[in-house]
Amino acid sequence: MAMLLKKPTSPGQRGMTVSDFAEVTKTTPQKGLVKRIKKFSGRNNTGRITVAHRGGGARTLYRMVEFKRTIDQKLQVEAIEYDPNRSANIALVKTDEGGKKYILASSKMKAGQKIGAGIKEGSCIELKNIPSATLIHNIELRPNQGGKICRAAGAYASMLGLDGKFAVIKLPSGETRKVLSDCKATIGIVGNIDQNKVNIGKAGRKRHMGIRPTVRGKAKNPVDHPHGGGEGNTSIGLKRPKTPWGMPALGFRTRKKSKKLENFIIKSRNKRK
């Protein structure tokens, strides 16, 4: 995927880049595989904002992508489509039974390609049958649960080997962990690799994505943020920065130490485990 640089016809256009969408072969979604989703603007069931800076945005149809793949299922890629709900592109595939579904499009996947058994691009295989040093994505954490990790554009994990009933994989974050070898993964790298090179260019483009302006904690009132209040340009008045809900920020680990999956981590992405 290449980037197109916009002509500087306005301050907002200067430096803005967009994808050329060369990989996309179909512009309209498949009927029966989309649904309307209601937006909650970052609010929970009581109406309180639990995720800040959310709201507005263009209306989109949710594409029902199937992350729970079947081993060695024969598929034929009919089209590569853009998905406004995720950074990666998606592939419309046709099964042997004649049905259609969406899956994540890998970097080398093209329209007309056939997906089947073996260590091939886009094939879904159990971790115990994948050779070492193979690049994989859409990895399950529990058998038959569906892929949970490495689903964003350009994401992949590396298969390091087997350790008893576990497979050892290295994640994009640098974390090395064990996963049950009965779990499934898809061969290859998630497509739309250059997505992180997109330069938004103007504020309005962010608003179209449903992201509202970010306000500094210091600029708020004390009732709204622990950093708020004071006359003029004052400090936060705390030993360390905090979140709007009072939790320590910058380096504080929020993962519970009692979490069972913690035992499967061989090497943490942080220096301290």
PyRosetta script that sets phi, psi and omega in degrees:
from pyrosetta import init, pose_from_sequence

init()
pose = pose_from_sequence("MAMLLKKPTSPGQRGMTVSDFAEVTKTTPQKGLVKRIKKFSGRNNTGRITVAHRGGGARTLYRMVEFKRTIDQKLQVEAIEYDPNRSANIALVKTDEGGKKYILASSKMKAGQKIGAGIKEGSCIELKNIPSATLIHNIELRPNQGGKICRAAGAYASMLGLDGKFAVIKLPSGETRKVLSDCKATIGIVGNIDQNKVNIGKAGRKRHMGIRPTVRGKAKNPVDHPHGGGEGNTSIGLKRPKTPWGMPALGFRTRKKSKKLENFIIKSRNKRK")
pose.set_psi(1, 126.9)
pose.set_omega(1, 179.8)
pose.set_phi(2, -100.9)
pose.set_psi(2, 159.9)
pose.set_omega(2, 178.1)
pose.set_phi(3, -102.4)
pose.set_psi(3, 139.2)
pose.set_omega(3, 176.0)
pose.set_phi(4, -106.3)
pose.set_psi(4, 126.4)
pose.set_omega(4, 179.4)
pose.set_phi(5, -90.1)
pose.set_psi(5, 124.1)
pose.set_omega(5, -179.4)
pose.set_phi(6, -72.1)
pose.set_psi(6, 148.7)
pose.set_omega(6, 174.8)
pose.set_phi(7, -72.6)
pose.set_psi(7, 140.6)
pose.set_omega(7, -175.9)
pose.set_phi(8, -77.5)
pose.set_psi(8, 62.1)
pose.set_omega(8, 178.9)
pose.set_phi(9, -75.8)
pose.set_psi(9, -13.1)
pose.set_omega(9, 177.0)
pose.set_phi(10, -153.3)
pose.set_psi(10, 163.2)
pose.set_omega(10, 179.0)
pose.set_phi(11, -56.8)
pose.set_psi(11, -34.4)
pose.set_omega(11, -179.9)
pose.set_phi(12, -71.2)
pose.set_psi(12, -29.4)
pose.set_omega(12, -179.7)
pose.set_phi(13, -79.6)
pose.set_psi(13, -21.3)
pose.set_omega(13, -176.0)
pose.set_phi(14, -66.6)
pose.set_psi(14, 121.3)
pose.set_omega(14, 178.8)
pose.set_phi(15, 84.0)
pose.set_psi(15, -6.2)
pose.set_omega(15, -178.6)
pose.set_phi(16, -71.9)
pose.set_psi(16, 136.8)
pose.set_omega(16, 176.0)
pose.set_phi(17, -124.2)
pose.set_psi(17, 147.9)
pose.set_omega(17, 177.5)
pose.set_phi(18, -135.0)
pose.set_psi(18, 158.7)
pose.set_omega(18, 177.4)
pose.set_phi(19, -73.9)
pose.set_psi(19, 148.4)
pose.set_omega(19, 176.5)
pose.set_phi(20, -83.9)
pose.set_psi(20, -7.0)
pose.set_omega(20, 177.3)
pose.set_phi(21, 53.2)
pose.set_psi(21, 35.6)
pose.set_omega(21, -179.2)
pose.set_phi(22, -66.4)
pose.set_psi(22, -28.1)
pose.set_omega(22, -178.5)
pose.set_phi(23, -77.2)
pose.set_psi(23, -23.6)
pose.set_omega(23, -175.1)
pose.set_phi(24, -75.5)
pose.set_psi(24, 128.5)
pose.set_omega(24, -178.8)
pose.set_phi(25, -115.1)
pose.set_psi(25, -7.1)
pose.set_omega(25, -178.5)
pose.set_phi(26, -142.5)
pose.set_psi(26, 131.1)
pose.set_omega(26, -172.2)
pose.set_phi(27, -101.1)
pose.set_psi(27, -19.6)
pose.set_omega(27, -179.5)
pose.set_phi(28, -109.1)
pose.set_psi(28, 139.3)
pose.set_omega(28, -178.0)
pose.set_phi(29, -71.1)
pose.set_psi(29, 160.9)
pose.set_omega(29, -179.3)
pose.set_phi(30, -77.6)
pose.set_psi(30, 128.2)
pose.set_omega(30, 178.0)
pose.set_phi(31, -64.1)
pose.set_psi(31, 140.3)
pose.set_omega(31, -178.7)
pose.set_phi(32, 91.6)
pose.set_psi(32, -12.8)
pose.set_omega(32, 179.3)
pose.set_phi(33, -114.3)
pose.set_psi(33, 15.5)
pose.set_omega(33, 178.2)
pose.set_phi(34, -129.6)
pose.set_psi(34, 158.4)
pose.set_omega(34, 176.2)
pose.set_phi(35, -154.2)
pose.set_psi(35, 156.8)
pose.set_omega(35, 177.0)
pose.set_phi(36, -79.2)
pose.set_psi(36, 139.1)
pose.set_omega(36, 174.4)
pose.set_phi(37, -123.4)
pose.set_psi(37, 137.9)
pose.set_omega(37, -179.3)
pose.set_phi(38, -82.6)
pose.set_psi(38, 136.6)
pose.set_omega(38, 179.0)
pose.set_phi(39, -91.7)
pose.set_psi(39, 140.1)
pose.set_omega(39, -178.5)
pose.set_phi(40, -115.1)
pose.set_psi(40, 4.0)
pose.set_omega(40, 175.1)
pose.set_phi(41, 52.6)
pose.set_psi(41, 38.5)
pose.set_omega(41, 176.5)
pose.set_phi(42, 77.5)
pose.set_psi(42, 13.0)
pose.set_omega(42, -178.2)
pose.set_phi(43, -102.5)
pose.set_psi(43, 149.5)
pose.set_omega(43, 178.6)
pose.set_phi(44, -91.0)
pose.set_psi(44, -167.9)
pose.set_omega(44, -175.4)
pose.set_phi(45, -69.6)
pose.set_psi(45, -14.8)
pose.set_omega(45, 177.4)
pose.set_phi(46, -96.1)
pose.set_psi(46, -1.9)
pose.set_omega(46, 178.9)
pose.set_phi(47, 92.2)
pose.set_psi(47, 0.9)
pose.set_omega(47, 180.0)
pose.set_phi(48, -84.8)
pose.set_psi(48, 143.6)
pose.set_omega(48, 178.4)
pose.set_phi(49, -76.0)
pose.set_psi(49, 115.1)
pose.set_omega(49, 178.0)
pose.set_phi(50, -108.3)
pose.set_psi(50, -17.9)
pose.set_omega(50, 173.2)
pose.set_phi(51, -125.2)
pose.set_psi(51, 113.5)
pose.set_omega(51, -173.6)
pose.set_phi(52, -76.7)
pose.set_psi(52, 162.5)
pose.set_omega(52, 172.7)
pose.set_phi(53, 64.2)
pose.set_psi(53, 34.0)
pose.set_omega(53, 176.3)
pose.set_phi(54, -118.1)
pose.set_psi(54, 146.2)
pose.set_omega(54, 176.6)
pose.set_phi(55, 149.3)
pose.set_psi(55, 154.5)
pose.set_omega(55, 179.8)
pose.set_phi(56, 71.6)
pose.set_psi(56, -148.4)
pose.set_omega(56, 178.4)
pose.set_phi(57, 93.8)
pose.set_psi(57, 160.0)
pose.set_omega(57, 179.2)
pose.set_phi(58, -71.0)
pose.set_psi(58, 147.0)
pose.set_omega(58, 177.7)
pose.set_phi(59, -72.6)
pose.set_psi(59, 135.3)
pose.set_omega(59, -179.2)
pose.set_phi(60, -133.2)
pose.set_psi(60, 154.2)
pose.set_omega(60, 172.4)
pose.set_phi(61, -95.4)
pose.set_psi(61, 135.0)
pose.set_omega(61, 179.3)
pose.set_phi(62, -82.1)
pose.set_psi(62, 126.2)
pose.set_omega(62, 176.2)
pose.set_phi(63, -86.8)
pose.set_psi(63, 125.1)
pose.set_omega(63, -176.3)
pose.set_phi(64, -82.1)
pose.set_psi(64, 87.7)
pose.set_omega(64, -178.3)
pose.set_phi(65, -80.7)
pose.set_psi(65, 136.4)
pose.set_omega(65, -179.7)
pose.set_phi(66, -94.0)
pose.set_psi(66, 106.7)
pose.set_omega(66, 178.3)
pose.set_phi(67, -89.2)
pose.set_psi(67, -17.6)
pose.set_omega(67, 178.9)
pose.set_phi(68, -91.3)
pose.set_psi(68, 93.3)
pose.set_omega(68, -176.1)
pose.set_phi(69, -87.9)
pose.set_psi(69, 162.6)
pose.set_omega(69, 177.3)
pose.set_phi(70, -106.0)
pose.set_psi(70, 140.5)
pose.set_omega(70, -176.6)
pose.set_phi(71, -64.6)
pose.set_psi(71, 132.5)
pose.set_omega(71, 173.8)
pose.set_phi(72, 53.4)
pose.set_psi(72, 27.5)
pose.set_omega(72, 177.6)
pose.set_phi(73, -72.6)
pose.set_psi(73, 134.7)
pose.set_omega(73, -179.4)
pose.set_phi(74, -82.4)
pose.set_psi(74, 123.3)
pose.set_omega(74, -178.6)
pose.set_phi(75, -132.4)
pose.set_psi(75, 157.1)
pose.set_omega(75, 173.2)
pose.set_phi(76, -127.9)
pose.set_psi(76, 126.3)
pose.set_omega(76, -178.6)
pose.set_phi(77, -76.0)
pose.set_psi(77, 120.0)
pose.set_omega(77, 179.3)
pose.set_phi(78, -92.9)
pose.set_psi(78, -34.9)
pose.set_omega(78, -177.6)
pose.set_phi(79, -162.4)
pose.set_psi(79, 155.5)
pose.set_omega(79, 171.2)
pose.set_phi(80, -107.3)
pose.set_psi(80, 127.2)
pose.set_omega(80, -174.9)
pose.set_phi(81, -122.3)
pose.set_psi(81, 155.2)
pose.set_omega(81, 172.3)
pose.set_phi(82, -83.0)
pose.set_psi(82, 138.6)
pose.set_omega(82, 178.5)
pose.set_phi(83, -120.1)
pose.set_psi(83, 114.8)
pose.set_omega(83, -178.6)
pose.set_phi(84, -71.0)
pose.set_psi(84, -8.8)
pose.set_omega(84, -176.6)
pose.set_phi(85, -95.2)
pose.set_psi(85, -3.7)
pose.set_omega(85, -178.2)
pose.set_phi(86, -150.9)
pose.set_psi(86, 164.2)
pose.set_omega(86, -178.9)
pose.set_phi(87, -77.5)
pose.set_psi(87, -27.6)
pose.set_omega(87, -177.8)
pose.set_phi(88, -84.9)
pose.set_psi(88, 155.6)
pose.set_omega(88, 171.0)
pose.set_phi(89, -80.6)
pose.set_psi(89, 162.6)
pose.set_omega(89, 179.3)
pose.set_phi(90, -122.8)
pose.set_psi(90, 157.3)
pose.set_omega(90, -178.9)
pose.set_phi(91, -117.0)
pose.set_psi(91, 132.5)
pose.set_omega(91, 173.0)
pose.set_phi(92, -89.4)
pose.set_psi(92, 116.9)
pose.set_omega(92, -176.0)
pose.set_phi(93, -119.1)
pose.set_psi(93, 154.3)
pose.set_omega(93, 179.3)
pose.set_phi(94, -114.8)
pose.set_psi(94, 131.1)
pose.set_omega(94, -179.5)
pose.set_phi(95, -87.9)
pose.set_psi(95, 171.1)
pose.set_omega(95, 177.8)
pose.set_phi(96, -64.1)
pose.set_psi(96, -28.7)
pose.set_omega(96, -179.8)
pose.set_phi(97, -77.1)
pose.set_psi(97, -8.2)
pose.set_omega(97, 179.4)
pose.set_phi(98, 99.7)
pose.set_psi(98, -6.7)
pose.set_omega(98, 178.4)
pose.set_phi(99, -77.1)
pose.set_psi(99, 163.8)
pose.set_omega(99, 178.8)
pose.set_phi(100, -125.2)
pose.set_psi(100, 149.6)
pose.set_omega(100, 178.6)
pose.set_phi(101, -157.2)
pose.set_psi(101, 166.1)
pose.set_omega(101, 177.3)
pose.set_phi(102, -102.6)
pose.set_psi(102, 139.7)
pose.set_omega(102, 170.9)
pose.set_phi(103, -134.0)
pose.set_psi(103, 166.8)
pose.set_omega(103, 175.7)
pose.set_phi(104, -68.1)
pose.set_psi(104, 136.2)
pose.set_omega(104, 179.3)
pose.set_phi(105, -87.2)
pose.set_psi(105, 126.3)
pose.set_omega(105, 176.3)
pose.set_phi(106, -82.3)
pose.set_psi(106, 169.2)
pose.set_omega(106, -170.6)
pose.set_phi(107, -64.0)
pose.set_psi(107, -32.4)
pose.set_omega(107, -176.1)
pose.set_phi(108, -102.7)
pose.set_psi(108, 8.2)
pose.set_omega(108, -178.0)
pose.set_phi(109, -77.1)
pose.set_psi(109, 136.0)
pose.set_omega(109, -179.2)
pose.set_phi(110, -134.2)
pose.set_psi(110, 157.6)
pose.set_omega(110, 177.8)
pose.set_phi(111, -63.0)
pose.set_psi(111, 137.0)
pose.set_omega(111, -177.7)
pose.set_phi(112, 92.7)
pose.set_psi(112, -10.8)
pose.set_omega(112, -179.0)
pose.set_phi(113, -71.6)
pose.set_psi(113, 144.7)
pose.set_omega(113, 176.2)
pose.set_phi(114, -104.1)
pose.set_psi(114, 134.5)
pose.set_omega(114, -179.8)
pose.set_phi(115, -112.8)
pose.set_psi(115, 129.2)
pose.set_omega(115, -179.4)
pose.set_phi(116, -148.6)
pose.set_psi(116, -143.5)
pose.set_omega(116, -177.4)
pose.set_phi(117, -79.9)
pose.set_psi(117, 165.8)
pose.set_omega(117, 176.8)
pose.set_phi(118, 96.5)
pose.set_psi(118, 170.1)
pose.set_omega(118, 180.0)
pose.set_phi(119, -82.9)
pose.set_psi(119, 78.0)
pose.set_omega(119, -178.9)
pose.set_phi(120, -127.1)
pose.set_psi(120, 160.7)
pose.set_omega(120, -179.0)
pose.set_phi(121, -56.2)
pose.set_psi(121, 123.8)
pose.set_omega(121, 176.7)
pose.set_phi(122, 88.7)
pose.set_psi(122, -7.9)
pose.set_omega(122, -179.8)
pose.set_phi(123, -73.5)
pose.set_psi(123, 145.6)
pose.set_omega(123, 177.7)
pose.set_phi(124, -103.8)
pose.set_psi(124, 121.6)
pose.set_omega(124, -174.1)
pose.set_phi(125, -139.0)
pose.set_psi(125, 152.2)
pose.set_omega(125, 174.0)
pose.set_phi(126, -68.3)
pose.set_psi(126, 147.1)
pose.set_omega(126, -176.1)
pose.set_phi(127, -60.6)
pose.set_psi(127, -32.0)
pose.set_omega(127, -177.8)
pose.set_phi(128, -68.6)
pose.set_psi(128, -15.7)
pose.set_omega(128, -179.8)
pose.set_phi(129, -104.5)
pose.set_psi(129, 7.3)
pose.set_omega(129, -178.5)
pose.set_phi(130, -100.0)
pose.set_psi(130, 127.8)
pose.set_omega(130, -179.7)
pose.set_phi(131, -66.3)
pose.set_psi(131, 159.4)
pose.set_omega(131, 177.4)
pose.set_phi(132, -63.9)
pose.set_psi(132, 152.9)
pose.set_omega(132, 178.3)
pose.set_phi(133, 70.6)
pose.set_psi(133, 8.7)
pose.set_omega(133, 176.5)
pose.set_phi(134, -81.0)
pose.set_psi(134, 138.6)
pose.set_omega(134, 178.1)
pose.set_phi(135, -87.7)
pose.set_psi(135, 130.6)
pose.set_omega(135, -174.6)
pose.set_phi(136, -134.9)
pose.set_psi(136, 163.4)
pose.set_omega(136, 175.1)
pose.set_phi(137, -149.7)
pose.set_psi(137, 178.0)
pose.set_omega(137, -179.1)
pose.set_phi(138, 50.5)
pose.set_psi(138, 60.1)
pose.set_omega(138, -172.0)
pose.set_phi(139, -95.2)
pose.set_psi(139, 135.2)
pose.set_omega(139, 175.7)
pose.set_phi(140, -79.7)
pose.set_psi(140, 149.3)
pose.set_omega(140, 172.7)
pose.set_phi(141, -101.7)
pose.set_psi(141, -21.2)
pose.set_omega(141, 174.1)
pose.set_phi(142, -134.8)
pose.set_psi(142, 145.5)
pose.set_omega(142, -178.0)
pose.set_phi(143, -58.5)
pose.set_psi(143, 135.0)
pose.set_omega(143, 177.1)
pose.set_phi(144, 62.2)
pose.set_psi(144, 22.2)
pose.set_omega(144, 178.7)
pose.set_phi(145, -89.6)
pose.set_psi(145, -24.3)
pose.set_omega(145, -172.9)
pose.set_phi(146, 100.6)
pose.set_psi(146, 150.9)
pose.set_omega(146, -178.1)
pose.set_phi(147, -62.1)
pose.set_psi(147, 137.0)
pose.set_omega(147, -177.0)
pose.set_phi(148, -123.3)
pose.set_psi(148, -28.8)
pose.set_omega(148, -175.2)
pose.set_phi(149, -123.4)
pose.set_psi(149, 157.5)
pose.set_omega(149, -178.5)
pose.set_phi(150, 61.0)
pose.set_psi(150, 60.1)
pose.set_omega(150, 180.0)
pose.set_phi(151, -120.0)
pose.set_psi(151, -5.7)
pose.set_omega(151, -179.2)
pose.set_phi(152, -83.3)
pose.set_psi(152, 166.3)
pose.set_omega(152, -178.3)
pose.set_phi(153, -59.1)
pose.set_psi(153, 129.1)
pose.set_omega(153, 177.5)
pose.set_phi(154, 77.4)
pose.set_psi(154, 4.1)
pose.set_omega(154, -176.8)
pose.set_phi(155, -83.1)
pose.set_psi(155, 146.4)
pose.set_omega(155, 175.1)
pose.set_phi(156, -161.9)
pose.set_psi(156, 156.8)
pose.set_omega(156, 172.6)
pose.set_phi(157, -120.0)
pose.set_psi(157, 160.1)
pose.set_omega(157, -179.1)
pose.set_phi(158, -112.2)
pose.set_psi(158, 130.9)
pose.set_omega(158, 177.7)
pose.set_phi(159, -79.7)
pose.set_psi(159, 119.3)
pose.set_omega(159, -177.4)
pose.set_phi(160, -95.5)
pose.set_psi(160, -30.3)
pose.set_omega(160, 179.8)
pose.set_phi(161, 153.3)
pose.set_psi(161, -170.5)
pose.set_omega(161, -178.7)
pose.set_phi(162, -113.2)
pose.set_psi(162, 145.4)
pose.set_omega(162, 176.8)
pose.set_phi(163, -135.7)
pose.set_psi(163, 87.3)
pose.set_omega(163, -176.4)
pose.set_phi(164, 69.1)
pose.set_psi(164, -125.3)
pose.set_omega(164, -179.9)
pose.set_phi(165, -88.3)
pose.set_psi(165, 7.3)
pose.set_omega(165, -178.8)
pose.set_phi(166, -113.5)
pose.set_psi(166, 151.2)
pose.set_omega(166, 170.9)
pose.set_phi(167, -105.9)
pose.set_psi(167, 140.3)
pose.set_omega(167, -179.3)
pose.set_phi(168, -103.2)
pose.set_psi(168, 121.9)
pose.set_omega(168, -179.2)
pose.set_phi(169, -127.7)
pose.set_psi(169, 152.1)
pose.set_omega(169, 176.2)
pose.set_phi(170, -109.5)
pose.set_psi(170, 123.9)
pose.set_omega(170, -175.0)
pose.set_phi(171, -89.3)
pose.set_psi(171, 165.3)
pose.set_omega(171, -179.7)
pose.set_phi(172, -59.8)
pose.set_psi(172, -26.9)
pose.set_omega(172, -179.7)
pose.set_phi(173, -73.1)
pose.set_psi(173, -11.3)
pose.set_omega(173, -175.4)
pose.set_phi(174, 99.6)
pose.set_psi(174, -7.8)
pose.set_omega(174, 179.5)
pose.set_phi(175, -73.6)
pose.set_psi(175, 135.4)
pose.set_omega(175, 174.5)
pose.set_phi(176, -108.9)
pose.set_psi(176, 127.0)
pose.set_omega(176, -174.8)
pose.set_phi(177, -144.6)
pose.set_psi(177, 164.0)
pose.set_omega(177, 176.7)
pose.set_phi(178, -97.4)
pose.set_psi(178, 141.8)
pose.set_omega(178, 174.3)
pose.set_phi(179, -134.9)
pose.set_psi(179, 142.0)
pose.set_omega(179, 178.2)
pose.set_phi(180, -54.1)
pose.set_psi(180, 132.4)
pose.set_omega(180, -175.0)
pose.set_phi(181, -67.9)
pose.set_psi(181, -13.0)
pose.set_omega(181, 176.3)
pose.set_phi(182, -79.0)
pose.set_psi(182, -10.5)
pose.set_omega(182, 178.3)
pose.set_phi(183, -71.1)
pose.set_psi(183, 155.5)
pose.set_omega(183, -177.4)
pose.set_phi(184, -105.2)
pose.set_psi(184, 156.9)
pose.set_omega(184, 175.3)
pose.set_phi(185, -148.2)
pose.set_psi(185, 163.2)
pose.set_omega(185, 179.3)
pose.set_phi(186, -106.5)
pose.set_psi(186, 139.0)
pose.set_omega(186, -178.1)
pose.set_phi(187, -76.5)
pose.set_psi(187, 135.8)
pose.set_omega(187, 174.9)
pose.set_phi(188, 111.8)
pose.set_psi(188, -177.6)
pose.set_omega(188, 179.2)
pose.set_phi(189, -105.5)
pose.set_psi(189, 142.0)
pose.set_omega(189, 177.2)
pose.set_phi(190, -62.6)
pose.set_psi(190, 138.2)
pose.set_omega(190, -175.2)
pose.set_phi(191, -70.4)
pose.set_psi(191, -173.6)
pose.set_omega(191, -178.3)
pose.set_phi(192, 58.9)
pose.set_psi(192, 48.8)
pose.set_omega(192, -171.0)
pose.set_phi(193, -61.0)
pose.set_psi(193, -36.9)
pose.set_omega(193, -174.7)
pose.set_phi(194, -84.3)
pose.set_psi(194, 14.0)
pose.set_omega(194, -177.0)
pose.set_phi(195, -60.7)
pose.set_psi(195, -31.6)
pose.set_omega(195, -178.5)
pose.set_phi(196, -73.9)
pose.set_psi(196, -6.3)
pose.set_omega(196, 179.1)
pose.set_phi(197, -92.4)
pose.set_psi(197, 0.0)
pose.set_omega(197, -179.5)
pose.set_phi(198, -69.8)
pose.set_psi(198, 128.9)
pose.set_omega(198, 175.1)
pose.set_phi(199, -99.8)
pose.set_psi(199, 116.6)
pose.set_omega(199, -174.2)
pose.set_phi(200, -59.6)
pose.set_psi(200, -45.2)
pose.set_omega(200, 172.3)
pose.set_phi(201, 89.5)
pose.set_psi(201, -47.4)
pose.set_omega(201, -176.7)
pose.set_phi(202, -143.8)
pose.set_psi(202, 159.2)
pose.set_omega(202, -176.0)
pose.set_phi(203, -66.7)
pose.set_psi(203, -34.3)
pose.set_omega(203, -177.0)
pose.set_phi(204, -62.5)
pose.set_psi(204, -30.0)
pose.set_omega(204, 179.5)
pose.set_phi(205, -67.2)
pose.set_psi(205, -35.5)
pose.set_omega(205, 175.9)
pose.set_phi(206, -67.2)
pose.set_psi(206, -37.6)
pose.set_omega(206, 179.6)
pose.set_phi(207, -66.1)
pose.set_psi(207, -33.2)
pose.set_omega(207, 176.1)
pose.set_phi(208, -63.9)
pose.set_psi(208, -27.8)
pose.set_omega(208, 178.9)
pose.set_phi(209, -81.0)
pose.set_psi(209, -6.2)
pose.set_omega(209, -179.4)
pose.set_phi(210, 88.7)
pose.set_psi(210, 19.4)
pose.set_omega(210, 179.5)
pose.set_phi(211, -109.7)
pose.set_psi(211, 121.2)
pose.set_omega(211, -178.9)
pose.set_phi(212, -89.8)
pose.set_psi(212, 168.6)
pose.set_omega(212, -177.7)
pose.set_phi(213, -61.6)
pose.set_psi(213, 145.9)
pose.set_omega(213, 177.4)
pose.set_phi(214, -95.0)
pose.set_psi(214, 126.2)
pose.set_omega(214, -179.8)
pose.set_phi(215, -106.9)
pose.set_psi(215, 133.3)
pose.set_omega(215, 178.3)
pose.set_phi(216, -63.7)
pose.set_psi(216, 146.3)
pose.set_omega(216, 177.6)
pose.set_phi(217, -62.1)
pose.set_psi(217, -35.2)
pose.set_omega(217, -179.7)
pose.set_phi(218, -64.1)
pose.set_psi(218, -26.5)
pose.set_omega(218, -176.9)
pose.set_phi(219, -84.1)
pose.set_psi(219, -2.2)
pose.set_omega(219, -176.9)
pose.set_phi(220, -98.0)
pose.set_psi(220, 173.1)
pose.set_omega(220, 175.6)
pose.set_phi(221, -82.3)
pose.set_psi(221, 158.9)
pose.set_omega(221, -179.5)
pose.set_phi(222, -58.7)
pose.set_psi(222, -28.1)
pose.set_omega(222, -179.0)
pose.set_phi(223, -71.6)
pose.set_psi(223, -20.6)
pose.set_omega(223, -174.7)
pose.set_phi(224, -100.5)
pose.set_psi(224, -21.7)
pose.set_omega(224, -176.4)
pose.set_phi(225, -159.0)
pose.set_psi(225, 143.0)
pose.set_omega(225, 178.2)
pose.set_phi(226, -61.0)
pose.set_psi(226, -23.8)
pose.set_omega(226, 179.3)
pose.set_phi(227, -85.7)
pose.set_psi(227, -6.3)
pose.set_omega(227, -171.5)
pose.set_phi(228, -75.7)
pose.set_psi(228, 168.3)
pose.set_omega(228, 176.9)
pose.set_phi(229, 92.0)
pose.set_psi(229, -178.2)
pose.set_omega(229, -179.4)
pose.set_phi(230, 94.2)
pose.set_psi(230, 162.1)
pose.set_omega(230, 178.7)
pose.set_phi(231, -102.5)
pose.set_psi(231, 122.8)
pose.set_omega(231, 178.5)
pose.set_phi(232, 76.7)
pose.set_psi(232, -154.1)
pose.set_omega(232, -176.4)
pose.set_phi(233, -90.1)
pose.set_psi(233, 80.6)
pose.set_omega(233, -177.5)
pose.set_phi(234, -98.6)
pose.set_psi(234, 168.7)
pose.set_omega(234, 177.0)
pose.set_phi(235, -77.1)
pose.set_psi(235, 175.4)
pose.set_omega(235, -179.0)
pose.set_phi(236, -74.1)
pose.set_psi(236, -17.8)
pose.set_omega(236, 177.0)
pose.set_phi(237, 73.8)
pose.set_psi(237, 19.0)
pose.set_omega(237, -179.3)
pose.set_phi(238, -129.1)
pose.set_psi(238, 159.0)
pose.set_omega(238, 177.3)
pose.set_phi(239, -66.6)
pose.set_psi(239, -34.9)
pose.set_omega(239, -178.9)
pose.set_phi(240, -145.6)
pose.set_psi(240, 153.4)
pose.set_omega(240, -178.7)
pose.set_phi(241, -67.0)
pose.set_psi(241, 154.4)
pose.set_omega(241, -179.6)
pose.set_phi(242, -131.0)
pose.set_psi(242, 161.5)
pose.set_omega(242, 174.2)
pose.set_phi(243, -79.8)
pose.set_psi(243, 168.9)
pose.set_omega(243, 177.8)
pose.set_phi(244, -58.1)
pose.set_psi(244, -19.2)
pose.set_omega(244, -179.2)
pose.set_phi(245, -101.4)
pose.set_psi(245, 9.3)
pose.set_omega(245, 173.4)
pose.set_phi(246, 90.5)
pose.set_psi(246, 2.2)
pose.set_omega(246, 178.1)
pose.set_phi(247, -81.5)
pose.set_psi(247, 144.1)
pose.set_omega(247, 177.7)
pose.set_phi(248, -60.3)
pose.set_psi(248, 141.2)
pose.set_omega(248, 178.7)
pose.set_phi(249, -111.4)
pose.set_psi(249, 175.2)
pose.set_omega(249, 175.5)
pose.set_phi(250, 60.3)
pose.set_psi(250, 78.3)
pose.set_omega(250, 172.3)
pose.set_phi(251, 102.0)
pose.set_psi(251, -13.6)
pose.set_omega(251, -178.5)
pose.set_phi(252, -74.4)
pose.set_psi(252, 126.6)
pose.set_omega(252, -177.6)
pose.set_phi(253, -86.3)
pose.set_psi(253, 121.4)
pose.set_omega(253, -177.2)
pose.set_phi(254, -96.1)
pose.set_psi(254, -7.4)
pose.set_omega(254, 179.8)
pose.set_phi(255, -70.7)
pose.set_psi(255, 133.9)
pose.set_omega(255, -179.4)
pose.set_phi(256, -70.6)
pose.set_psi(256, 131.9)
pose.set_omega(256, 179.7)
pose.set_phi(257, -68.7)
pose.set_psi(257, -22.5)
pose.set_omega(257, -179.9)
pose.set_phi(258, -82.0)
pose.set_psi(258, -2.5)
pose.set_omega(258, -179.1)
pose.set_phi(259, -63.7)
pose.set_psi(259, 131.2)
pose.set_omega(259, -174.4)
pose.set_phi(260, -63.4)
pose.set_psi(260, -35.1)
pose.set_omega(260, -177.5)
pose.set_phi(261, -67.0)
pose.set_psi(261, -14.7)
pose.set_omega(261, 178.7)
pose.set_phi(262, -60.1)
pose.set_psi(262, -30.4)
pose.set_omega(262, -178.1)
pose.set_phi(263, -70.6)
pose.set_psi(263, -16.0)
pose.set_omega(263, -178.1)
pose.set_phi(264, -88.2)
pose.set_psi(264, -7.9)
pose.set_omega(264, -178.7)
pose.set_phi(265, -83.8)
pose.set_psi(265, 117.7)
pose.set_omega(265, 179.2)
pose.set_phi(266, -83.5)
pose.set_psi(266, -47.1)
pose.set_omega(266, 179.2)
pose.set_phi(267, -133.6)
pose.set_psi(267, 122.7)
pose.set_omega(267, -178.2)
pose.set_phi(268, -77.6)
pose.set_psi(268, 156.7)
pose.set_omega(268, 176.6)
pose.set_phi(269, -73.3)
pose.set_psi(269, -18.9)
pose.set_omega(269, 175.6)
pose.set_phi(270, -91.6)
pose.set_psi(270, 162.0)
pose.set_omega(270, 179.4)
pose.set_phi(271, -67.7)
pose.set_psi(271, -36.8)
pose.set_omega(271, 179.3)
pose.set_phi(272, -106.2)
pose.set_psi(272, 138.4)
pose.set_omega(272, -176.3)
pose.set_phi(273, -92.5)
pose.dump_pdb("model.pdb")
